[in-house]
Amino acid sequence: MQGNRLFGEFLRSRRARLNPEIMGEASLGEVTRPRRRTPGLKREEVARRAGISAEWYVKLEQGRAVSPSHDTVDALGRALMLDAVELTHLRALAAKGGRAPFRRETVPDTLRRLVEGLPEPAYLTGQRWDMLAWNAAAVALFGDFVRLEASDRNILHWMLTDPAARSLFGDGWADEARRMVSLFRATHDLWEGDAAFAALVRQVGAGCQEFEGWWTAYGIAAPVSGTKRLYHPSLGTLHFAYASFQANDDPALKLALYTRR
């Protein structure tokens, strides 16, 4: 049985952010000392809060060959005070099995024509966030992705490494880029060890100096609709509402749609 390294890393990252004094886990002697050697709760404290043995928790956090039950995962979620998005991610990491190597998706012709015919900016991405189809309105807003090398035709790669993306998002670029990294992390972790995902992470990291800090912070997010303010070089400041949708033809395909406000 293979281990689950990312399950353990995620537990460790969430344990480290918890304040033992606020949570009542620090003893009187510890409170009077300047600070613990390492941040967050101790492993034994998390184990006690989750109702499992310290030895079992250590194995889980070390990513060794263990298979936690649904009840154990949920107990860990409560012990680590995970929010709904983080708990969903922890459950997914616990349940992930072996996958075939990633292969870029194929867009059905009907779906491609639908996207191309939409009047508002729209594009389709796959599991790895590769740009698979887009319309003329998206080209007018973001630029033509055809100008990019096929390996660079990826919305995460574009957002973090293309100067045009920084210019388009202006002073909101860092917040949006960080949000996208957290969104991508939730998918990436389910493909741990896959060569295509690892190559994309290396590629983005080489082209964006901020990426490493955001990646090691281990943020996890879920897609939500919202609004974006963009600074177009010829159209000026634009405001859009945006949302994303999964395709019935293939749930790996996601439609991103922008509507002018």
ZADO-1210 file (C-alpha; in nm, 4 decimals, padded with zeros to 6 digits):
<atoms>
<atom x="00.0000" y="00.0000" z="00.0000" code="MET" pos="1"/>
<atom x="00.1345" y="00.3403" z="-00.0883" code="GLN" pos="2"/>
<atom x="00.1480" y="00.6199" z="00.1661" code="GLY" pos="3"/>
<atom x="-00.0356" y="00.9484" z="00.1441" code="ASN" pos="4"/>
<atom x="00.2249" y="01.2224" z="00.1727" code="ARG" pos="5"/>
<atom x="-00.0040" y="01.5148" z="00.0888" code="LEU" pos="6"/>
<atom x="-00.2656" y="01.4029" z="00.3417" code="PHE" pos="7"/>
<atom x="00.0058" y="01.4257" z="00.6070" code="GLY" pos="8"/>
<atom x="00.1378" y="01.7577" z="00.4791" code="GLU" pos="9"/>
<atom x="-00.2092" y="01.9079" z="00.4866" code="PHE" pos="10"/>
<atom x="-00.2634" y="01.7935" z="00.8455" code="LEU" pos="11"/>
<atom x="00.0713" y="01.9405" z="00.9459" code="ARG" pos="12"/>
<atom x="00.0040" y="02.2737" z="00.7772" code="SER" pos="13"/>
<atom x="-00.3302" y="02.3110" z="00.9583" code="ARG" pos="14"/>
<atom x="-00.1890" y="02.2012" z="01.2934" code="ARG" pos="15"/>
<atom x="00.0864" y="02.4624" z="01.2672" code="ALA" pos="16"/>
<atom x="-00.1552" y="02.7527" z="01.2285" code="ARG" pos="17"/>
<atom x="-00.3546" y="02.6837" z="01.5490" code="LEU" pos="18"/>
<atom x="-00.2802" y="02.8891" z="01.8592" code="ASN" pos="19"/>
<atom x="-00.2584" y="02.6589" z="02.1646" code="PRO" pos="20"/>
<atom x="-00.3166" y="02.9405" z="02.4133" code="GLU" pos="21"/>
<atom x="-00.6392" y="03.0515" z="02.2472" code="ILE" pos="22"/>
<atom x="-00.7559" y="02.6909" z="02.2200" code="MET" pos="23"/>
<atom x="-00.6769" y="02.6127" z="02.5829" code="GLY" pos="24"/>
<atom x="-00.4116" y="02.3532" z="02.5002" code="GLU" pos="25"/>
<atom x="-00.1164" y="02.5311" z="02.6605" code="ALA" pos="26"/>
<atom x="-00.0256" y="02.4461" z="03.0187" code="SER" pos="27"/>
<atom x="00.0332" y="02.7196" z="03.2772" code="LEU" pos="28"/>
<atom x="00.4068" y="02.6677" z="03.2527" code="GLY" pos="29"/>
<atom x="00.3990" y="02.7033" z="02.8750" code="GLU" pos="30"/>
<atom x="00.1961" y="03.0248" z="02.8924" code="VAL" pos="31"/>
<atom x="00.4654" y="03.1894" z="03.1046" code="THR" pos="32"/>
<atom x="00.7389" y="03.0945" z="02.8579" code="ARG" pos="33"/>
<atom x="00.8079" y="03.3206" z="02.5591" code="PRO" pos="34"/>
<atom x="00.6969" y="03.0774" z="02.2888" code="ARG" pos="35"/>
<atom x="00.6948" y="02.7120" z="02.1900" code="ARG" pos="36"/>
<atom x="00.9804" y="02.5943" z="01.9727" code="ARG" pos="37"/>
<atom x="00.7428" y="02.5220" z="01.6847" code="THR" pos="38"/>
<atom x="00.4142" y="02.6979" z="01.6045" code="PRO" pos="39"/>
<atom x="00.0744" y="02.5426" z="01.6510" code="GLY" pos="40"/>
<atom x="-00.0566" y="02.2489" z="01.8484" code="LEU" pos="41"/>
<atom x="00.1495" y="01.9448" z="01.9341" code="LYS" pos="42"/>
<atom x="00.0653" y="01.6179" z="01.7625" code="ARG" pos="43"/>
<atom x="-00.0513" y="01.4735" z="02.0921" code="GLU" pos="44"/>
<atom x="-00.2902" y="01.7656" z="02.1392" code="GLU" pos="45"/>
<atom x="-00.4485" y="01.7155" z="01.7978" code="VAL" pos="46"/>
<atom x="-00.4802" y="01.3428" z="01.8624" code="ALA" pos="47"/>
<atom x="-00.6539" y="01.4068" z="02.1947" code="ARG" pos="48"/>
<atom x="-00.8941" y="01.6561" z="02.0359" code="ARG" pos="49"/>
<atom x="-00.9733" y="01.4048" z="01.7596" code="ALA" pos="50"/>
<atom x="-01.0182" y="01.1130" z="01.9982" code="GLY" pos="51"/>
<atom x="-00.7443" y="00.8986" z="01.8426" code="ILE" pos="52"/>
<atom x="-00.4098" y="00.7731" z="01.9706" code="SER" pos="53"/>
<atom x="-00.1019" y="00.9896" z="01.9325" code="ALA" pos="54"/>
<atom x="00.0757" y="00.7030" z="01.7560" code="GLU" pos="55"/>
<atom x="-00.2029" y="00.6788" z="01.4974" code="TRP" pos="56"/>
<atom x="-00.1973" y="01.0544" z="01.4377" code="TYR" pos="57"/>
<atom x="00.1813" y="01.0528" z="01.3934" code="VAL" pos="58"/>
<atom x="00.1452" y="00.7873" z="01.1223" code="LYS" pos="59"/>
<atom x="-00.1226" y="00.9942" z="00.9505" code="LEU" pos="60"/>
<atom x="00.0826" y="01.3118" z="00.9580" code="GLU" pos="61"/>
<atom x="00.3920" y="01.1332" z="00.8347" code="GLN" pos="62"/>
<atom x="00.1920" y="01.0124" z="00.5345" code="GLY" pos="63"/>
<atom x="00.2689" y="00.6497" z="00.6030" code="ARG" pos="64"/>
<atom x="00.0681" y="00.3603" z="00.4605" code="ALA" pos="65"/>
<atom x="-00.2547" y="00.4176" z="00.6459" code="VAL" pos="66"/>
<atom x="-00.6187" y="00.4495" z="00.5440" code="SER" pos="67"/>
<atom x="-00.8167" y="00.6699" z="00.7844" code="PRO" pos="68"/>
<atom x="-01.1884" y="00.6078" z="00.8127" code="SER" pos="69"/>
<atom x="-01.4494" y="00.8705" z="00.7280" code="HIS" pos="70"/>
<atom x="-01.5162" y="00.9195" z="01.0995" code="ASP" pos="71"/>
<atom x="-01.1461" y="00.9723" z="01.1703" code="THR" pos="72"/>
<atom x="-01.1128" y="01.2252" z="00.8889" code="VAL" pos="73"/>
<atom x="-01.4140" y="01.4199" z="01.0153" code="ASP" pos="74"/>
<atom x="-01.2800" y="01.4079" z="01.3713" code="ALA" pos="75"/>
<atom x="-00.9489" y="01.5466" z="01.2475" code="LEU" pos="76"/>
<atom x="-01.1384" y="01.8201" z="01.0677" code="GLY" pos="77"/>
<atom x="-01.3055" y="01.9236" z="01.3923" code="ARG" pos="78"/>
<atom x="-00.9811" y="01.8984" z="01.5890" code="ALA" pos="79"/>
<atom x="-00.7985" y="02.1193" z="01.3399" code="LEU" pos="80"/>
<atom x="-01.0932" y="02.3588" z="01.3043" code="MET" pos="81"/>
<atom x="-01.1089" y="02.3147" z="00.9262" code="LEU" pos="82"/>
<atom x="-01.3643" y="02.5127" z="00.7322" code="ASP" pos="83"/>
<atom x="-01.5997" y="02.3412" z="00.4858" code="ALA" pos="84"/>
<atom x="-01.3629" y="02.3794" z="00.1894" code="VAL" pos="85"/>
<atom x="-01.0636" y="02.2460" z="00.3830" code="GLU" pos="86"/>
<atom x="-01.2630" y="01.9503" z="00.5185" code="LEU" pos="87"/>
<atom x="-01.3761" y="01.8603" z="00.1679" code="THR" pos="88"/>
<atom x="-01.0140" y="01.8697" z="00.0564" code="HIS" pos="89"/>
<atom x="-00.9008" y="01.6512" z="00.3476" code="LEU" pos="90"/>
<atom x="-01.1714" y="01.3964" z="00.2628" code="ARG" pos="91"/>
<atom x="-01.0648" y="01.3971" z="-00.1011" code="ALA" pos="92"/>
<atom x="-00.7007" y="01.3432" z="-00.0079" code="LEU" pos="93"/>
<atom x="-00.7962" y="01.0523" z="00.2176" code="ALA" pos="94"/>
<atom x="-01.0048" y="00.8903" z="-00.0549" code="ALA" pos="95"/>
<atom x="-00.7822" y="00.9478" z="-00.3552" code="LYS" pos="96"/>
<atom x="-00.6702" y="00.6328" z="-00.5246" code="GLY" pos="97"/>
<atom x="-00.4402" y="00.5580" z="-00.8109" code="GLY" pos="98"/>
<atom x="-00.5065" y="00.7547" z="-01.1282" code="ARG" pos="99"/>
<atom x="-00.3994" y="00.6962" z="-01.4837" code="ALA" pos="100"/>
<atom x="-00.1463" y="00.9558" z="-01.6063" code="PRO" pos="101"/>
<atom x="-00.3070" y="01.2877" z="-01.6957" code="PHE" pos="102"/>
<atom x="-00.4075" y="01.3379" z="-02.0588" code="ARG" pos="103"/>
<atom x="-00.5302" y="01.6657" z="-02.1994" code="ARG" pos="104"/>
<atom x="-00.9053" y="01.6535" z="-02.2507" code="GLU" pos="105"/>
<atom x="-01.0813" y="01.6677" z="-02.5876" code="THR" pos="106"/>
<atom x="-01.3677" y="01.9163" z="-02.6248" code="VAL" pos="107"/>
<atom x="-01.6775" y="01.7837" z="-02.8039" code="PRO" pos="108"/>
<atom x="-01.7533" y="01.9798" z="-03.1223" code="ASP" pos="109"/>
<atom x="-02.1004" y="02.0799" z="-03.0006" code="THR" pos="110"/>
<atom x="-01.9581" y="02.2272" z="-02.6797" code="LEU" pos="111"/>
<atom x="-01.6803" y="02.4047" z="-02.8680" code="ARG" pos="112"/>
<atom x="-01.9288" y="02.5659" z="-03.1083" code="ARG" pos="113"/>
<atom x="-02.1481" y="02.6709" z="-02.8150" code="LEU" pos="114"/>
<atom x="-01.8567" y="02.8474" z="-02.6454" code="VAL" pos="115"/>
<atom x="-01.7440" y="03.0139" z="-02.9667" code="GLU" pos="116"/>
<atom x="-02.0963" y="03.1417" z="-03.0309" code="GLY" pos="117"/>
<atom x="-02.1436" y="03.3108" z="-02.6931" code="LEU" pos="118"/>
<atom x="-02.1443" y="03.6934" z="-02.7069" code="PRO" pos="119"/>
<atom x="-01.9746" y="03.7364" z="-02.3672" code="GLU" pos="120"/>
<atom x="-01.6144" y="03.6318" z="-02.2880" code="PRO" pos="121"/>
<atom x="-01.6052" y="03.2579" z="-02.2264" code="ALA" pos="122"/>
<atom x="-01.3487" y="02.9783" z="-02.2256" code="TYR" pos="123"/>
<atom x="-01.3187" y="02.6095" z="-02.1395" code="LEU" pos="124"/>
<atom x="-01.0473" y="02.4591" z="-01.9214" code="THR" pos="125"/>
<atom x="-00.9654" y="02.1025" z="-01.8192" code="GLY" pos="126"/>
<atom x="-00.8503" y="01.9363" z="-01.4984" code="GLN" pos="127"/>
<atom x="-00.5026" y="02.0879" z="-01.5249" code="ARG" pos="128"/>
<atom x="-00.6501" y="02.4285" z="-01.6194" code="TRP" pos="129"/>
<atom x="-00.5319" y="02.3989" z="-01.9782" code="ASP" pos="130"/>
<atom x="-00.7119" y="02.6369" z="-02.2135" code="MET" pos="131"/>
<atom x="-00.9098" y="02.4107" z="-02.4461" code="LEU" pos="132"/>
<atom x="-01.1566" y="02.6442" z="-02.6194" code="ALA" pos="133"/>
<atom x="-01.2459" y="03.0141" z="-02.6133" code="TRP" pos="134"/>
<atom x="-01.4460" y="03.2682" z="-02.8074" code="ASN" pos="135"/>
<atom x="-01.3769" y="03.5971" z="-02.9843" code="ALA" pos="136"/>
<atom x="-01.4974" y="03.8000" z="-02.6844" code="ALA" pos="137"/>
<atom x="-01.2388" y="03.6237" z="-02.4643" code="ALA" pos="138"/>
<atom x="-00.9678" y="03.7063" z="-02.7184" code="VAL" pos="139"/>
<atom x="-01.0720" y="04.0719" z="-02.7143" code="ALA" pos="140"/>
<atom x="-01.0514" y="04.0789" z="-02.3350" code="LEU" pos="141"/>
<atom x="-00.7545" y="03.8543" z="-02.2528" code="PHE" pos="142"/>
<atom x="-00.5612" y="03.8386" z="-02.5784" code="GLY" pos="143"/>
<atom x="-00.5341" y="03.5505" z="-02.8226" code="ASP" pos="144"/>
<atom x="-00.4130" y="03.2348" z="-02.6509" code="PHE" pos="145"/>
<atom x="-00.3119" y="03.0986" z="-02.9911" code="VAL" pos="146"/>
<atom x="-00.0068" y="03.3264" z="-02.9701" code="ARG" pos="147"/>
<atom x="00.1202" y="03.1159" z="-02.6801" code="LEU" pos="148"/>
<atom x="00.3076" y="02.7894" z="-02.7094" code="GLU" pos="149"/>
<atom x="00.0762" y="02.4924" z="-02.6594" code="ALA" pos="150"/>
<atom x="00.2515" y="02.4049" z="-02.3319" code="SER" pos="151"/>
<atom x="00.1889" y="02.7605" z="-02.2036" code="ASP" pos="152"/>
<atom x="-00.1772" y="02.7643" z="-02.3028" code="ARG" pos="153"/>
<atom x="-00.2942" y="02.7260" z="-01.9453" code="ASN" pos="154"/>
<atom x="-00.4952" y="02.9798" z="-01.7447" code="ILE" pos="155"/>
<atom x="-00.2804" y="02.9437" z="-01.4302" code="LEU" pos="156"/>
<atom x="00.0412" y="02.9777" z="-01.6305" code="HIS" pos="157"/>
<atom x="-00.0981" y="03.2806" z="-01.8142" code="TRP" pos="158"/>
<atom x="-00.2181" y="03.4512" z="-01.4979" code="MET" pos="159"/>
<atom x="00.1080" y="03.4101" z="-01.3064" code="LEU" pos="160"/>
<atom x="00.3710" y="03.4503" z="-01.5773" code="THR" pos="161"/>
<atom x="00.2309" y="03.6697" z="-01.8562" code="ASP" pos="162"/>
<atom x="00.2911" y="04.0457" z="-01.8128" code="PRO" pos="163"/>
<atom x="-00.0369" y="04.1052" z="-01.9975" code="ALA" pos="164"/>
<atom x="-00.2251" y="03.9376" z="-01.7105" code="ALA" pos="165"/>
<atom x="-00.0583" y="04.1587" z="-01.4485" code="ARG" pos="166"/>
<atom x="-00.1463" y="04.4645" z="-01.6520" code="SER" pos="167"/>
<atom x="-00.5065" y="04.3538" z="-01.7074" code="LEU" pos="168"/>
<atom x="-00.5742" y="04.2896" z="-01.3367" code="PHE" pos="169"/>
<atom x="-00.3758" y="04.5911" z="-01.2180" code="GLY" pos="170"/>
<atom x="-00.3563" y="04.6398" z="-00.8418" code="ASP" pos="171"/>
<atom x="-00.5869" y="04.3418" z="-00.7925" code="GLY" pos="172"/>
<atom x="-00.3488" y="04.0993" z="-00.9627" code="TRP" pos="173"/>
<atom x="-00.1805" y="03.9648" z="-00.6478" code="ALA" pos="174"/>
<atom x="-00.5088" y="03.8850" z="-00.4700" code="ASP" pos="175"/>
<atom x="-00.6549" y="03.7182" z="-00.7768" code="GLU" pos="176"/>
<atom x="-00.3360" y="03.5254" z="-00.8515" code="ALA" pos="177"/>
<atom x="-00.3133" y="03.4019" z="-00.4917" code="ARG" pos="178"/>
<atom x="-00.6781" y="03.2952" z="-00.5049" code="ARG" pos="179"/>
<atom x="-00.6145" y="03.1011" z="-00.8245" code="MET" pos="180"/>
<atom x="-00.3150" y="02.9243" z="-00.6700" code="VAL" pos="181"/>
<atom x="-00.5355" y="02.8127" z="-00.3799" code="SER" pos="182"/>
<atom x="-00.7989" y="02.6894" z="-00.6240" code="LEU" pos="183"/>
<atom x="-00.5442" y="02.5013" z="-00.8299" code="PHE" pos="184"/>
<atom x="-00.3842" y="02.3476" z="-00.5194" code="ARG" pos="185"/>
<atom x="-00.7119" y="02.1719" z="-00.4371" code="ALA" pos="186"/>
<atom x="-00.6999" y="01.9951" z="-00.7750" code="THR" pos="187"/>
<atom x="-00.3240" y="01.9442" z="-00.7903" code="HIS" pos="188"/>
<atom x="-00.3129" y="01.7470" z="-00.4663" code="ASP" pos="189"/>
<atom x="-00.5460" y="01.4825" z="-00.6106" code="LEU" pos="190"/>
<atom x="-00.2911" y="01.4269" z="-00.8890" code="TRP" pos="191"/>
<atom x="00.0169" y="01.3993" z="-00.6661" code="GLU" pos="192"/>
<atom x="00.3115" y="01.2574" z="-00.8550" code="GLY" pos="193"/>
<atom x="00.1606" y="01.3077" z="-01.1991" code="ASP" pos="194"/>
<atom x="00.4296" y="01.4277" z="-01.4400" code="ALA" pos="195"/>
<atom x="00.2053" y="01.6785" z="-01.6210" code="ALA" pos="196"/>
<atom x="00.0952" y="01.8510" z="-01.3011" code="PHE" pos="197"/>
<atom x="00.4497" y="01.8531" z="-01.1629" code="ALA" pos="198"/>
<atom x="00.5776" y="02.0067" z="-01.4861" code="ALA" pos="199"/>
<atom x="00.3191" y="02.2847" z="-01.4689" code="LEU" pos="200"/>
<atom x="00.4129" y="02.3685" z="-01.1090" code="VAL" pos="201"/>
<atom x="00.7802" y="02.3891" z="-01.2038" code="ARG" pos="202"/>
<atom x="00.6999" y="02.6017" z="-01.5076" code="GLN" pos="203"/>
<atom x="00.4861" y="02.8481" z="-01.3134" code="VAL" pos="204"/>
<atom x="00.7358" y="02.8641" z="-01.0282" code="GLY" pos="205"/>
<atom x="01.0154" y="02.9506" z="-01.2686" code="ALA" pos="206"/>
<atom x="00.8153" y="03.2370" z="-01.4163" code="GLY" pos="207"/>
<atom x="00.6573" y="03.3909" z="-01.1054" code="CYS" pos="208"/>
<atom x="00.8626" y="03.4896" z="-00.8018" code="GLN" pos="209"/>
<atom x="00.5546" y="03.5122" z="-00.5785" code="GLU" pos="210"/>
<atom x="00.4419" y="03.1582" z="-00.6565" code="PHE" pos="211"/>
<atom x="00.6653" y="02.9685" z="-00.4135" code="GLU" pos="212"/>
<atom x="00.5418" y="03.1628" z="-00.1123" code="GLY" pos="213"/>
<atom x="00.1781" y="03.1156" z="-00.2071" code="TRP" pos="214"/>
<atom x="00.2317" y="02.7478" z="-00.2859" code="TRP" pos="215"/>
<atom x="00.4075" y="02.6655" z="00.0407" code="THR" pos="216"/>
<atom x="00.1383" y="02.8526" z="00.2359" code="ALA" pos="217"/>
<atom x="-00.0897" y="02.5668" z="00.1292" code="TYR" pos="218"/>
<atom x="-00.4047" y="02.7715" z="00.0776" code="GLY" pos="219"/>
<atom x="-00.7109" y="02.5755" z="-00.0347" code="ILE" pos="220"/>
<atom x="-01.0133" y="02.7370" z="-00.1972" code="ALA" pos="221"/>
<atom x="-01.3307" y="02.6386" z="-00.3796" code="ALA" pos="222"/>
<atom x="-01.4612" y="02.8093" z="-00.6944" code="PRO" pos="223"/>
<atom x="-01.7253" y="03.0746" z="-00.6353" code="VAL" pos="224"/>
<atom x="-01.8891" y="03.3337" z="-00.8554" code="SER" pos="225"/>
<atom x="-01.8021" y="03.6988" z="-00.8075" code="GLY" pos="226"/>
<atom x="-01.6931" y="04.0189" z="-00.9736" code="THR" pos="227"/>
<atom x="-01.3682" y="04.1335" z="-01.1329" code="LYS" pos="228"/>
<atom x="-01.2321" y="04.4751" z="-01.2237" code="ARG" pos="229"/>
<atom x="-01.0054" y="04.4709" z="-01.5251" code="LEU" pos="230"/>
<atom x="-00.7940" y="04.7411" z="-01.6878" code="TYR" pos="231"/>
<atom x="-00.8086" y="04.6914" z="-02.0628" code="HIS" pos="232"/>
<atom x="-00.5382" y="04.8712" z="-02.2652" code="PRO" pos="233"/>
<atom x="-00.7901" y="05.0191" z="-02.5122" code="SER" pos="234"/>
<atom x="-01.1317" y="04.9874" z="-02.3441" code="LEU" pos="235"/>
<atom x="-01.0289" y="05.1244" z="-02.0060" code="GLY" pos="236"/>
<atom x="-01.1640" y="05.0002" z="-01.6728" code="THR" pos="237"/>
<atom x="-01.4156" y="04.7178" z="-01.7091" code="LEU" pos="238"/>
<atom x="-01.6325" y="04.5449" z="-01.4511" code="HIS" pos="239"/>
<atom x="-01.7463" y="04.1854" z="-01.4962" code="PHE" pos="240"/>
<atom x="-01.9516" y="03.9312" z="-01.3081" code="ALA" pos="241"/>
<atom x="-01.8116" y="03.5834" z="-01.3551" code="TYR" pos="242"/>
<atom x="-01.9021" y="03.2233" z="-01.2766" code="ALA" pos="243"/>
<atom x="-01.7861" y="02.8753" z="-01.3751" code="SER" pos="244"/>
<atom x="-01.9820" y="02.5631" z="-01.4659" code="PHE" pos="245"/>
<atom x="-01.9003" y="02.1953" z="-01.5183" code="GLN" pos="246"/>
<atom x="-01.9914" y="02.0318" z="-01.8477" code="ALA" pos="247"/>
<atom x="-02.2299" y="01.7369" z="-01.8568" code="ASN" pos="248"/>
<atom x="-02.0298" y="01.5841" z="-02.1422" code="ASP" pos="249"/>
<atom x="-01.7208" y="01.5596" z="-01.9239" code="ASP" pos="250"/>
<atom x="-01.7134" y="01.6910" z="-01.5635" code="PRO" pos="251"/>
<atom x="-01.3413" y="01.7597" z="-01.6092" code="ALA" pos="252"/>
<atom x="-01.4348" y="02.0419" z="-01.8477" code="LEU" pos="253"/>
<atom x="-01.5203" y="02.3746" z="-01.6876" code="LYS" pos="254"/>
<atom x="-01.6785" y="02.6745" z="-01.8552" code="LEU" pos="255"/>
<atom x="-01.5763" y="03.0195" z="-01.7296" code="ALA" pos="256"/>
<atom x="-01.8213" y="03.2933" z="-01.8271" code="LEU" pos="257"/>
<atom x="-01.7839" y="03.6704" z="-01.7877" code="TYR" pos="258"/>
<atom x="-02.0757" y="03.9156" z="-01.8107" code="THR" pos="259"/>
<atom x="-02.0236" y="04.2898" z="-01.8439" code="ARG" pos="260"/>
<atom x="-02.1717" y="04.4900" z="-01.5573" code="ARG" pos="261"/>
</atoms>
